[in-house]
Amino acid sequence: MTLDIRASGFWDQAALEREERRIFDICTGCRRCFNLCPSFAHLFAGLDQEAVDGEAERLPTGDLRRVEELCYQCKLCFNHCPYTPPHRFDLDFPRVMLRARAVRARREGVTRQDRLLGDPDRLGRLGTLTAPLSTWANTFRPHRLFLERVVGIHRDRQLPPFAREPFSRWFARRRSGATGGERVALFATCSVEYHDPAVGKAAVAVLERNGLAVELPPQRCCGMPWLDGGDIDAALAKMEANLRSLAPLAEAGVDIVVPGPTCSYVLKQEYPWLHGSPEARVVAARTFDLMEYLMRRHEAGRLDMAFQAGIGRIAYQIPCHLRAQNIGFKSRDALALIPGARVGLVERCSGMDGTWGMKREFYGLSLRVAEPLLRELREARADQIATDCPLSALQIAQGLGSRPLHPVQLLARAYGIEEA
């Protein structure tokens, strides 16, 4: 299987189609992922047509493309699949779908929709510069109709508010609560930087409460939105910029913590694959999801356990990109450390996954994918809903009317830390 972007065969359309049909033939004999996502539902429906009769070679090209479009890169099929490397079938469904997007983008060009949605740094800078007007504009119906027509964001999709002050500006002007000792680098994520600085502030407070000196190295978008649109070159440019600041820290033994599961996944998994450099590998080895990092400290007997307040009954949704990291249920376990906490785990996809759930053409399907999640959360009747993923939080807020908190915000409350 050709998944090396530097290999000439990676960009060959005919070779890609042969690989897709090869893996689809394996998938139809297995069907373990039959109910996992719309991509597999469409694939198996196509294979079960009388004219196809289970033969992937007979699938029309249009069906191949639709399977690619419906894959929103949750990554869960990789964990479900019994045929991933080092199995001789060498099957990596999500990366083949990424390859398909990249090949199409190189052949047809990156769409205007993907160029705009794929640049959260530019959108975020503009939005925070004009906040709160920008936040209000995203609730103004004529403006939303314009966005749907020009950008392709569905008119009914709730969008996150823009912060008046970006997280990095707050960080630069604050007085650190911990100096010297063990250092940790925070990769804040675009969501924290431009939309929800409260998560970043809680992360800094909790880390400093545990005696860590927090640094905020220069950083850009992790690159995942560009991968969603198939723009490998733009994604690599973001990776290059981040590696210039993160690699020296990682090489010096500084851990990198990330409060967003998509970004932590990308730094851990996609940087070594796509960039392939020693710098990418050392950054990946030193990167931890934020709650994963805190639980590592707990397991080493180094987590402050002096909690001062309870958090009641929590319904915690574990995001797909955390499940894909195979690190266990670290956020749930961290919240369960708080005396009296009752934490219920909800293993359901939100159907957002990057820019996919925002797009006009997938909005309705996104809501249908999310319905089992929303149903379980309604039935939980919890005091608070929590999730690590800002896009899951957006979907949950749209479905239930109240926005979940990040687990680190609940930890900060339990420590008695006042919001900055």
N, C-alpha and C positions, 0 to 999 in steps of 0.2 A: 504494500500500500504506500502510495507517495503522499506523505504529509509534510515533507520538507519544502518550505516555500522557496528555498534556494535551488531546488531541483527543477529542471526544465519541464519534467512531466507533471509537476504540480499544476501548471497553468494550461495544460492541454485539455480542451473540452472533451474530446473523444475518450481520453484516458479517464477523466473524471466520470463520465457516463458509464464506462465499463465498471469502475469501482463502485458506483452507486448500485448498479444492477447486481453486482456480486454480493454486496452486503444485504441488499433487500431480499435476495434469494435465501440468505442465511436467516434473516429476520422472519420470513414467512414460515420457515420450518420450526421456529422457536416460539415466537409470539409472546414472549414473557412481558413485553412492554405494551401489550395490546390496549391497556387503559391508561397509559402514562400521559399522553399528550395528544393534541390534534394531529400532529405529524404522523404518528403511528396509526391513528384511527383512519386517516386518509390513505395511508400506504396499504393497510390491510383491506380496506374497502376496494381499492383499485385492484389489488391482487386477486380478490375474490370475484371479480367480474367474470362472467362466463367466457368472454373472449380472451381473457388473460389466463384464467384457470391456474392461478398460483405461480405462473412462470414470470419471473422478474424481467426476462428478456422481452416479453411481450408488452410490458407496461408502456403506454404512450409517453412521449417526452414531456407532454404537459403535466402528467402526473408526477414525474420526477421533480419538475419545477415547483409544483404545489407542495410536495413534501418538504422541499427546501424552505419555502416561504413560511410554512406552518411551524417549523422548528424555531423555538424561541430561546434555545441555548440554556435550558435549565440544568443540563448536564446529568440529570438523574439516570438516563438510560445507560450511561457508561457504568454506573455502579450496579445497575440491574443485570447488565449483560454478562453472560458466562464466557464470552468469546473475545474479550479484550486482550491486548498483549499481556503476557507472552504466549497466549494461545496461538496455535498455528493459523487460525482464521484471521487474527490481527485486525479486529473490528473496533473502530472508534467512530461511532455514528455522529456525535456532535461535531467532531473536528472535520469530518467529511462534509457536513452541512456548512461549516464555516468556509471550507475550501470552495464549495459550490458558490457561495455568496461572493467570495473573492474573485473567482474566475468570471462570474457574471459581471461584477463591477468593472473588472479590467476590460472585458469585451464590450459592454454596453455603457460604461460610465457609472459613477456613483450618482444616485438620484438626488434631486434637490432636497427631497424630504430627509434622506439619510445624511446629507451634508449638514443640514441645519440641526437635526436632532442629535447628530453625532458629535456636536461641539459644545458640551455643557460649560466649558470654561468661558467661551465667548458669550453664550446666553446668560450665564450666571453673572459675569461682570456687568453686562448691560442691565440685567434685572435688578441687581443690588444698587447700582448707580442711580436708578430711577425709582427705587422702592420708597414709599409703599404704592406709588402710582402703578407700577408694573404689576403688583399683586392684584390691585383692583381691576386693571385692564383684563386680567385673565379670568375675571368673573363677569365681564361686560359682554353681553350676547353678540352685538355687532362685531366686536373684536374677535370673539371666538369663531364666528362664521368666517371671518377673514383668515384666521389661523388655519382653519380646516381647509379652506380653499388653497392657500398658498403653501402651507407647511405639511398639511395632512394630519394634524392632530385633531382627533374627534372633538366635536363641539361640546360634548357632554362629559368629556374626561376631566375630572378635577385635577388641577395642577398645583404643585407645591408653592407656598408663598415664598417670596424673596426676602432675605434678611436685609435690614437697613445697614447693618455692619457685618461685613464678611468675617468669618471665624479668624482668619489669619491676621486681620487688623486688630481684633480683640486680643489675640495671643501676643502680638507685638507690643501692645501698650500695658499689658498686665504685669503685676509683680509676682514672680514665681513663688510658689509655696514650698518648693523643695530644691535645694542646690547641692552640688557635690554628690558623691555616692554613685549609685548605679544610674546609667543613662538609658533612656528609651526614646525612640523616634516615633512620632505620630504621623501616619499617612492619613490625613483627615477625611479625604473623599470630597468630591464635588458637592454632594448633598449637604454635608456638614458645612462646607465653606460658604455656600451661597444660599442654602435654604433652611437649614436647621442647626445653627451654631450651638444650640443648647445641648445637643448630643456631644459635641466636641468639648464643651465646657465641663460637662459631667465626666467625660473620659479623663480630662486633665486633672480634675479634682480627685477622682478615685485613684488614679495612678500616683498622684502626689501624696495622697493620704497613705499610700503604701510605700512611701519613701523614695519614689523614683523621680529623677530629674527629667522632665519632659522637654524634648526638642521638637520643633516643627521645621523640618528641612524644606527647601524650595521644592515645589511639586506641581504637577499638571494632572489632568485627567488620566486615569490608569490606562485608557485606550479601548476599553470594552465597547463603548458606543460606536466607535469607528469600525470595530470588528463586526458589530451588528449589521452595518451597512456594506461590509465587504471591502472596506478601504484599508488594506493591509499597510500600505505605505504611510498613511496618516497615523495608524495605530503604532507603527514602529517609531515614528517621530516622537510620539508621546512617551513611549518606553525609553527611548534614548535620553530624553530630558530628565525623566525620573531616575534613571540609573546613574546619571552624572552626580546626583545629590545623594541617592540612597546607597550606592555601592561602597563609597568610602566609609560610611557609617557601619554598614554590615561587615566590611572587612576589618573594622576596628572592634568588632564584637558587640555592637549596639543592636539590640532587637528592634524590629519595626512592627508596630501594632496598628491595626486597621479596624475602625468601628463599622465597616460596611462589608458584608460577605462577598459581594461581587468583586469588589476591588481586592480583597485579600485572596480570593480565588485566582484572579488574574495575575497578581504578583507571584503567587506560588506556582501556578500551573502554566499560564500562557506565556509569561516572560521567558522561562527557559526554553519553551517550545519554539516560539516565534523569533525571539532575539538570539537565543542559542549561545550567548557569550558566557565566559566565566563570571562576569559581573552579574548577569541575570541569575545565574545559579546560586551565587552567594547571597543575593538579595532574597531569592526564593527560600533559601534555607533559614534565613533570619526573620522571615515574615510570619506573623501570627495574627489571627483574628483576635480582636480585643478581649473577648470573654474567654477564648482559648488561652490567651496569655495570663489572664488573672487566675484561671483555674490551675495552670501550671505552677503559679506561685503558691496557691493553696496546697497543692499536692506536695510541694517542697516545704510546707510549714511556714510560708513567708507572706501569707495574706492576712491583713488586719481583720480580725473577727469581732471588733468592738462595735457591733451594730447597735444603734440607739432607737430605732423605730421599726415597726412591722410594716409589711406591704400587703398583707391580706391574701386574698385568693387571686392568682394570676393565671390567665390563659396565654400561654406562650406559643406563638407560631414560629417554627424553625424554618428559615428560608431555604429554598432549594440549593443555593450556592454554598450554604453551610453544610447541608447534608452531603453535597458532592465532595466536600473536603475530607470526609471520612474521619472526623475528629471527635465523634460522639456528640452529646447534647450539652455542650459546655455552658451555654447561657442558662438553660434550665437548671443545671447543677449549681451554678453560681447563685442563682436566685434562691434555690432551696437551702442554701447555707444560712439565710436570714431566719432568725428564730420566729416560729409561727407561720412562716410562709407556706402556702399550698399552691404548688405550681403544676398546672395541667399542660401536657404537651400536645400540640396540634401539628400533625405532619401532613399538611395540605398545601398545595401550590397556590399562589395568589394570581397566577396567570398574567403577571405584569412583565417580568423579565426584561429589563432594559427598556428600550424604546418600543418594543413590539406592542404592548398593551395600550400605548398612547395613539397608535396609528388608526386612522379612520377605518381602514379595511379590516382591522383585527379587534377593534374595541368591543363589539358585541360578543365575539368568541372569548375574549379575555374575561369578560364578566361571567360567562358560562363556566369557564374553567375554575373561576374563583368561588362559585356558589357552594361547593362542599365545604370549603374553608369558612366562608361566612356563616353557613348553617351551624357548624361545630362551635364557632365562637359565640353565636347567639345562644346556643344550648348550654354553654359553659356557665353563663351568668356570673362571670368573674367580676371582681372589684376593678381590675385593670387588665387590659390586653397589652402584650408586649411582642415585639419582633425586632430583629437586628436590621432588617432590610427596609430602607426608606421607601422603596417602591411598593413593597407589600403593605407598608403602613398607609400609603396613598390609596391603594385598592381597598383596604379594610375601612379606612375613613369614608371612602365613597359608598361602600356597601352598608356600613353600620352607623355612620354619622358622627363617630368620635375617633380621634387619631390615637393609635397605640403609642407607647413609649418604647425607647430603646432600653434593653436590660440594664445598661450602665446608668441610665437615669434613675432606675429603681434602686440600684445599689447605692447611688449617691444619696437618695432619700433615706435609705436605711442607715447610712452613716450619719445622718443628720446634717448633711451638707446643704447649705442654702444655695439656690440657683443664682448664678452670677448675673 
